[in-house]
Structure formats: C-alpha cells, structure tokens
C-alpha cells in the first residue's frame, strides 16, 4: 500500500499531533489522586513499559541508542514524580519523561484540569511573539508604549532560559526552531486561572533603548482582544480554494491535511479548479501555497496538488520514497490495526480494510515467528538513486510555500514534495520536526489523568532525517503575518529576481 494511503488511514482515526493540553475527556473531569507522587511514578513506569513493549524504536537499527534514551526518560520522569504534590506536579513528571524523547509522536501527556467553556481568558495586555531570536510584545494599539518592545527576562530569569523551563510541562521541544515561533505565546495567555508557569514580572527593552521592568497586569480579555491573540499566534491559511488576490499572483490555501467532509469537498473543488486553470498558472507571476495553521494529517492532499501543478511524471521522477516501513509486531499494535480494519470495513473503505486484514495476518505470523518488526513493501516505489535526470516540467513560475512554526507530520511531507522543484522557495518561519516514528495511537495511563502517544511504525531510509526541520529561504520576522504582508514580501522578492 502506498505510504500516503496508510497516512490517510490514521489521519481519519486520530490526529498525529495529539495534545492533552487542550481539553480532557469527560471521564477525567473530576479526577483526584490520594497521592500525586505515587500516581506520577506509576504512570512514568507504565509509560516506560508500554514503550518497551510497543515502540518500534526498540528494534530500530538506525537508532541503537533508543533504549538508553528511554531509560533516561524514565529516570527523569521518576525524579520529577518524587516531588509531585498536586496535578501540576504529576503533569511535570510526564513532561519530564517526554522531554528526553523529544518526539511529538511519542509522549506521555497529562490532561489539563477541565475548564468551563465560559471561563475567562486572561492576558497581560499584549501578545508575546517569537520572531527570529527575540520575544516581541505586540499590542492592539500600535501607539502603546510596550508595542514592539523586546521581552528580555521574566521573573528574574533571562527570557530563553525562562521559556525553556516554564514550557517543559507543555511538551515544548526547544531543539526544533519552529516551536519557538508559536509556543512561547502560550505563557502569556491563560484559559481560566493563572498557573505557576505564567510570568508575573518581565523586563522590556523599549524602542528608545530604555529598559523597563514591571509587574504584568493580567486581566480578563475581551472578545476583540481574544481574537487579536488568536490571529497573532495562530495565523490561519487562506481558504482551501484557488484565488488571485493580486494580479498574476495566485494563492492556494492548504491549512488542513486532516479535513472533515466539508473541507474534503473543498479539496475536490480546488483540484478541479487547478486543473481547469492550469494554463493560467503557467503564465502567473507566482503561485503561493499557504500552510499556515497546518500541523499534519495525510500527505495525500499535497501530493495530489503537486501532481497537478508540476505533472505526475515530473513528481514521480523526483520522489524519494523511504526504503521500507517497519511496523512493530506487538499484540497491542496488531489489535489496534484489527480495530481499524473493522471501522473502515463498516464505513465502506474496502480497499484499506482488505489491506489491513492482510497486514495484520502477516504481522501476526511475524510475531509468532519471533520477529519484532514486519516490513511493509507492497506497492512501494524504489528509492530514487539520482542516476537518471528528473522528468522536465512546464510549471516553472516562482512558487512560494508559506510555513509556520508548528508545521509537522504531513505538513513536513508537503515541504518534502514541494522543495524537489527548483522553482520553489520557502517563506515564513522555521518548521517543527518529526522523528522517523509515525502513525500513532493513544493509550490511557493507569494511575493519573493522562495518556500515552505511541507510534506504530518506523521509516527506514527516509530522505528527511530524524529531527530535521525546514528553514525559510525568506524569513518573516516581522509581527505582521497577514496575507497582505506575505504578498508584499513576495512581490519584493519577485522584483529582486
């Protein structure tokens, strides 16, 4: 089965960027523990055991240090668990375990305490935005004193150290450049009451060079202020359509690779429009592919678009498939895939269901034969050796791919595809990164309000390395991340030529 079909399978079942920080399932609403330290220690050990029994990294020849790393994660989690006195301490223990693995596809996550939907949102009167290597304060009023100032320290700690420490409990991965462009803002906004991680006093470097240290004035944000925060931190892609906002510059919104039925319909219409208007695109000044807000799903959506734009043969000749995909043959993984088969068969997805049936049969045979990994090879294209010249394409107009900081999983796969063509430039922020461990499932933890995210397979010989992220050719280190701001910068680049 082709890789994108497997990705589509799991994108339909569970987002590959599962987050326990947003909301807790109903069964965790009134969770309490008699001893939070004991609960944390129990769940750290459960996480270690589950990963040993189910994670493909245990047998990944390309990562011989994984078991040692997993042991270090256990030690870090247990050390934090000894200090846990409440639910936040429990969360810190799981985050300490996850921080050593530094993989968005392999985490122990604590559910945040439930917050009523009408709970107030608190903020200090500004949005904190990481741009380049600085944390910038942005206010709705452009004339405000703090607007555009640099936040240099908070609560007596230099800002980079402060952010790294306080964001640990939120599974921040500081080694991925893109994470810096989005995650720090979370410490300057609170849904419900403030936690111990939120700053109370910060130092600002003002436009005139003056240093100002002051207590933060946290207050309930109005609806307009909440919108200002959301639009500043989580810029949305343009709609999933083909548009021409400026003469000769076409924009395609790709903000969702895990779409529901309504967006799937929009993608169908988008592909039809791109095919119908391709002759116009061949004469365009530029085509912009907008990935703002996209953090993964299925790589099918970007591959199909690339096939239409550059041509199927041109895309195939530049394809860099992994050499193989190895699935962990644990009973839990096999059971998960069998459940998936039932679901897809009930939904009429018979091709995927039949593939799953054959796969689980082969994986079960491999497990019974004592083989911890089963290699998926069916229908896979060979790895490109580079010995043959790629097929030419008539689509040679400048292409700009807008990236944001939390681009991961299938969003990174889209970049893998687009940058194979010489007419492509990346613009925006650095991305996040993936390991080579993919296709996750979740497992509830036994003692506390948390869950595990466990990958089921490993890519062998993937061209993008473990932990590798994309840096932009054109960095947008300004506060304004509106579409107009991007188009202005693109027009400047077109003129510079």
C-alpha positions in Angstrom: 0.0 0.0 0.0 1.3 3.4 -0.8 2.6 5.5 2.1 0.0 8.2 1.7 -2.8 5.7 2.0 -1.5 4.5 5.3 -1.1 8.1 6.5 -4.7 8.8 5.4 -5.9 5.8 7.3 -4.6 7.1 10.6 -5.4 10.7 9.9 -9.0 9.6 9.7 -8.8 8.0 13.1 -6.6 10.2 15.2 -4.6 13.4 14.7 -0.8 12.7 14.6 -0.3 15.8 16.8 -2.4 14.7 19.7 -2.4 17.3 22.5 -3.6 16.6 26.0 -3.1 20.3 26.9 -6.3 21.5 25.1 -9.1 19.5 26.9 -9.6 16.4 28.9 -12.1 13.6 28.0 -15.2 13.7 30.1 -14.1 10.7 32.3 -11.3 12.8 33.6 -13.4 15.8 34.6 -13.4 15.1 38.4 -10.1 13.2 38.7 -8.4 13.2 42.0 -5.5 11.2 43.4 -4.8 10.3 47.0 -1.0 10.6 46.3 0.0 12.5 43.2 3.6 11.5 43.6 2.7 7.8 43.6 0.3 8.3 40.6 3.1 10.1 38.7 5.7 7.4 39.5 3.2 4.6 38.5 2.4 6.3 35.2 6.1 7.0 34.3 6.8 3.3 34.8 3.8 2.4 32.8 4.9 4.7 30.0 8.4 3.0 30.0 6.9 -0.4 29.9 4.4 0.4 27.1 7.2 1.9 25.0 9.4 -1.1 25.5 6.6 -3.5 24.6 5.3 -1.4 21.6 7.6 1.3 20.3 9.4 0.4 17.0 12.5 2.3 18.2 13.4 -0.6 20.4 14.5 -2.6 17.4 15.4 0.3 15.1 18.9 -0.5 13.8 19.3 3.2 12.8 18.8 4.3 16.4 20.9 2.0 18.6 20.7 4.4 21.5 16.9 4.4 21.8 16.7 2.0 24.7 19.3 4.0 26.6 17.4 7.2 25.8 14.2 5.6 27.0 15.9 4.7 30.3 17.0 8.3 30.7 13.4 9.4 30.1 12.2 7.0 32.9 14.8 8.4 35.3 13.9 12.0 34.6 10.2 11.2 35.0 10.7 9.3 38.3 12.9 12.1 39.7 10.1 14.6 39.0 7.5 12.3 40.3 9.1 12.2 43.7 8.4 15.9 44.0 4.9 15.9 42.7 2.4 17.3 45.3 -0.6 18.1 43.0 -1.9 17.6 39.5 0.6 20.1 38.1 3.5 18.1 39.6 2.0 15.0 38.0 2.0 16.7 34.7 5.6 17.9 35.1 6.7 14.3 35.8 5.1 13.1 32.5 6.5 16.1 30.7 10.0 15.3 32.1 9.7 11.8 30.7 8.6 13.1 27.2 11.3 15.9 27.1 14.1 13.3 26.9 12.5 11.6 23.9 11.8 15.0 22.3 9.4 13.5 19.8 5.9 14.8 19.1 4.9 11.3 18.0 6.0 9.6 21.3 4.8 11.3 24.5 3.4 10.8 28.0 0.8 13.5 28.3 -1.2 14.8 31.3 -4.7 16.1 30.7 -5.2 19.6 31.9 -7.9 20.1 34.5 -11.2 20.7 32.8 -12.1 24.4 32.2 -15.6 25.6 31.6 -16.3 26.8 28.1 -17.3 30.2 29.5 -14.2 30.6 31.7 -12.5 33.9 31.3 -9.3 34.2 29.2 -6.6 36.2 30.9 -3.8 38.1 29.3 -1.3 40.9 30.3 -2.5 43.4 27.6 -0.1 42.2 24.9 0.7 39.1 22.8 4.3 37.7 23.1 5.6 36.7 19.7 8.9 35.0 19.0 10.4 36.5 15.9 13.9 35.4 14.8 15.7 35.2 18.1 13.7 37.7 20.1 10.4 37.7 22.0 8.4 40.7 21.0 5.4 42.3 22.7 2.5 43.2 20.3 -0.5 45.3 21.4 -3.8 46.0 19.7 -2.9 49.7 20.0 0.1 50.4 17.8 0.9 53.5 19.8 1.1 51.7 23.1 4.5 52.0 24.9 5.1 48.3 25.0 4.2 47.7 21.4 7.2 46.3 19.5 9.4 46.1 22.6 11.6 43.1 23.3 10.9 41.0 26.4 14.4 40.2 27.7 13.6 38.4 31.0 10.7 37.3 33.2 10.6 36.6 36.9 14.3 37.4 37.1 15.3 34.8 34.5 16.7 35.5 31.0 13.9 35.0 28.5 15.3 32.0 26.6 16.0 30.1 29.9 12.7 31.2 31.3 10.7 29.9 28.3 12.6 26.6 28.1 11.9 25.9 31.8 8.3 27.1 32.0 7.2 25.4 28.7 8.6 22.0 29.8 5.2 21.0 31.2 3.6 21.8 27.8 5.9 19.4 26.0 7.9 22.1 24.4 10.7 20.8 22.1 13.3 23.6 22.2 15.6 21.8 19.7 13.0 22.4 16.9 13.3 26.0 15.7 9.7 26.3 14.7 8.4 25.5 18.2 9.9 28.8 19.4 7.8 30.8 16.9 4.5 29.7 18.5 4.8 28.0 21.8 6.2 30.9 24.0 3.0 32.9 23.4 1.1 30.3 25.5 2.8 31.5 28.7 1.2 35.0 28.1 -2.4 33.8 27.9 -4.5 31.7 30.3 -7.8 29.9 29.9 -9.1 30.0 33.4 -7.0 30.8 36.4 -3.3 31.6 36.1 -0.9 28.8 36.8 2.6 28.8 38.3 4.1 28.8 34.8 2.6 32.1 33.8 5.0 35.1 34.3 4.3 37.8 36.9 7.1 40.4 36.2 9.0 41.0 33.0 11.7 43.3 31.6 11.1 45.1 28.3 13.6 46.8 26.0 11.7 49.7 24.6 12.1 51.3 21.1 14.3 54.1 22.5 16.6 51.6 24.2 15.2 52.2 27.7 14.8 49.1 30.0 11.5 48.8 31.8 10.8 46.2 34.5 7.2 45.9 35.6 4.6 43.6 37.0 2.3 42.2 34.4 -1.3 43.5 34.6 -3.2 40.3 34.0 -6.9 40.9 33.2 -9.8 39.2 31.5 -9.5 39.6 27.7 -12.4 41.0 25.8 -13.7 39.1 22.7 -11.8 41.5 20.5 -8.6 41.0 22.5 -9.1 37.2 22.3 -9.4 37.5 18.6 -6.2 39.6 18.4 -4.4 36.9 20.3 -5.6 34.1 18.2 -5.0 35.8 14.9 -1.5 36.9 16.0 -0.3 33.5 17.4 -2.2 31.0 15.1 -2.4 32.7 11.7 -4.9 30.9 9.5 -4.2 29.9 5.9 -6.2 31.3 3.1 -9.4 29.3 2.3 -9.0 25.9 0.5 -9.6 27.5 -2.9 -7.6 28.9 -5.8 -7.7 32.7 -5.6 -5.9 35.6 -7.3 -5.6 38.3 -4.7 -3.2 40.3 -6.8 -2.7 40.5 -10.5 -0.9 37.4 -11.6 -0.3 36.0 -8.0 -2.4 33.0 -7.2 -2.8 31.7 -3.7 -3.9 28.1 -2.7 -4.9 27.6 1.0 -3.5 24.3 2.5 -4.3 24.8 6.1 -5.8 21.4 6.9 -4.5 18.0 5.9 -6.9 16.2 8.3 -10.1 17.5 6.9 -13.7 16.7 7.7 -16.3 16.1 5.0 -16.8 19.8 4.3 -13.1 20.5 3.6 -12.8 17.3 1.7 -15.4 18.7 -0.7 -13.4 21.9 -0.9 -10.3 20.0 -1.8 -12.2 18.2 -4.6 -13.3 21.6 -5.9 -9.7 23.0 -5.5 -8.2 20.2 -7.6 -10.8 20.7 -10.3 -10.1 24.5 -10.4 -6.3 24.0 -10.5 -6.7 21.5 -13.4 -9.1 23.8 -15.3 -7.0 26.9 -14.8 -3.5 25.3 -15.1 -2.7 27.3 -18.4 -3.3 30.5 -16.4 -0.9 29.3 -13.7 1.8 28.5 -16.2 1.7 32.3 -17.1 1.4 33.5 -13.5 3.8 35.9 -11.8 3.8 33.5 -8.8 1.9 30.7 -7.1 1.6 30.7 -3.3 1.0 27.5 -1.3 -0.2 28.6 2.2 0.5 26.1 5.0 -0.3 28.4 7.9 -2.1 26.6 10.7 -1.3 23.1 9.2 0.2 20.6 11.6 -0.3 17.3 9.7 -2.8 14.7 8.7 -2.5 12.9 5.4 0.2 13.6 2.8 -2.2 12.6 0.0 -3.5 16.1 -0.2 -0.2 17.8 -1.0 1.0 15.0 -3.3 -2.1 15.3 -5.5 -1.8 19.0 -5.8 1.9 18.7 -6.7 1.0 16.1 -9.3 -1.5 18.5 -10.9 0.8 21.6 -10.8 4.1 20.1 -11.9 2.8 16.9 -13.6 2.6 13.3 -12.5 5.7 12.1 -14.2 7.7 15.1 -13.0 6.7 14.4 -9.5 7.3 10.6 -9.7 10.8 11.1 -11.1 11.6 13.3 -8.1 10.0 11.0 -5.5 12.2 9.9 -2.6 10.3 7.0 -1.0 11.6 5.5 2.2 13.5 2.3 1.5 10.9 0.5 3.7 8.5 0.9 6.5 8.8 -1.4 9.5 5.8 -2.0 11.8 6.2 -3.1 15.4 4.6 -6.6 15.6 3.4 -6.2 19.2 0.0 -7.7 20.2 -1.3 -4.2 21.0 -0.3 -2.8 17.6 -1.9 -5.7 15.8 -5.1 -5.4 17.9 -5.2 -1.7 17.0 -5.0 -2.4 13.3 -7.7 -5.0 13.6 -10.0 -2.5 15.2 -9.1 -0.1 12.4 -10.0 -2.8 9.8 -13.5 -3.2 11.3 -14.1 0.5 11.3 -13.0 1.0 7.7 -15.0 -2.0 6.5 -18.1 -0.7 8.2 -17.5 2.7 6.5 -17.2 1.0 3.1 -13.5 1.7 2.7 -12.9 -1.8 1.5 -9.5 -1.4 -0.2 -8.0 -0.1 3.1 -9.8 -2.7 5.1 -8.6 -5.5 2.9 -5.0 -4.2 3.2 -5.3 -4.0 6.9 -6.6 -7.6 7.1 -3.6 -8.8 5.0 -1.3 -6.7 7.0 -2.4 -7.9 10.5 -2.2 -11.5 9.2 1.4 -11.0 8.1 2.3 -9.1 11.3 0.7 -11.9 13.4 2.8 -14.5 11.6 5.9 -12.4 12.1 5.2 -12.1 15.8 4.6 -15.8 16.2 7.9 -16.4 14.4 9.6 -14.2 17.0 10.1 -11.2 14.6 9.6 -7.9 16.4 9.3 -5.9 13.2 7.3 -6.6 10.0 8.4 -4.9 6.8 5.9 -3.2 4.5 7.0 -3.5 0.9 3.8 -4.0 -1.0 3.3 -1.4 -3.8 6.3 0.7 -2.7 8.2 2.5 -5.4 12.0 2.0 -5.4 14.2 4.6 -3.8 15.5 7.2 -6.3 19.2 6.8 -6.8 19.8 10.0 -8.7 21.3 8.2 -11.6 18.6 9.4 -14.0 17.7 13.0 -14.8 14.3 14.1 -13.4 11.4 14.5 -15.9 11.2 18.1 -17.1 8.1 20.1 -16.1 6.4 23.1 -17.8 5.4 24.5 -14.5 8.3 26.8 -13.8 6.8 30.0 -12.4 8.0 31.0 -8.9 6.3 29.1 -6.2 6.3 30.3 -2.6 5.4 27.9 0.3 4.3 29.7 3.5 5.4 27.8 6.6 4.6 28.4 10.2 6.3 27.1 13.4 4.0 24.1 14.2 4.2 22.6 10.7 4.8 18.9 11.3 4.0 15.4 10.1 2.2 15.6 6.8 2.8 19.3 6.6 6.5 18.4 6.6 5.8 15.8 3.9 4.3 18.6 1.8 7.5 20.5 2.1 9.4 17.3 1.2 7.5 17.3 -2.1 7.4 21.0 -3.0 11.1 21.6 -2.5 12.1 18.9 -5.0 11.3 21.5 -7.7 13.8 24.3 -8.4 11.2 27.0 -8.7 10.1 26.7 -5.0 11.1 29.0 -2.2 10.0 28.7 1.5 8.8 31.8 3.2 7.7 32.4 6.8 9.1 30.6 9.9 11.2 27.5 10.5 9.0 24.4 10.9 8.8 21.9 13.7 10.3 18.4 13.1 9.4 14.7 13.2 11.2 11.6 14.2 11.1 8.7 11.8 8.4 7.1 14.1 4.9 7.5 12.7 1.2 6.6 12.8 0.3 7.0 16.4 -2.3 5.5 18.7 -3.2 6.6 22.2 -3.2 4.5 25.4 -4.8 5.7 28.7 -2.4 5.7 31.7 -3.4 3.6 34.7 -3.0 5.9 37.7 -3.5 9.5 36.7 -5.3 11.8 34.3 -3.1 11.2 31.3 -2.4 9.2 28.2 0.5 7.9 26.0 1.0 8.6 22.4 2.8 5.7 20.8 4.0 5.3 17.2 3.4 2.1 15.4 6.0 2.1 12.6 9.4 3.5 11.6 10.5 4.8 8.2 13.7 3.2 7.0 16.0 5.4 4.9 13.7 8.5 4.7 15.4 11.4 3.0 14.5 13.8 5.7 16.5 12.9 8.8 15.2 12.4 12.3 14.6 15.8 13.9 15.3 17.7 10.7 13.2 20.9 10.2 12.9 23.4 7.3 14.4 26.8 7.5 12.8 29.5 5.3 14.5 31.0 2.3 12.7 34.2 3.2 12.2 34.7 6.9 9.2 36.7 8.0 10.5 38.0 11.3 8.0 40.9 11.5 5.0 40.9 13.8 2.5 41.2 10.9 1.8 37.8 9.4 -1.2 38.8 7.4 -1.7 37.6 3.9 -1.0 41.1 2.6 2.3 41.2 4.5 3.3 37.9 2.8 2.3 39.1 -0.6 4.2 42.4 -0.1 7.3 40.4 0.7 6.8 38.1 -2.2 6.4 41.0 -4.6 9.6 42.4 -3.3 11.4 39.1 -3.9 9.9 38.9 -7.5 11.3 42.3 -8.3 14.7 41.5 -6.9 14.5 38.5 -9.1 
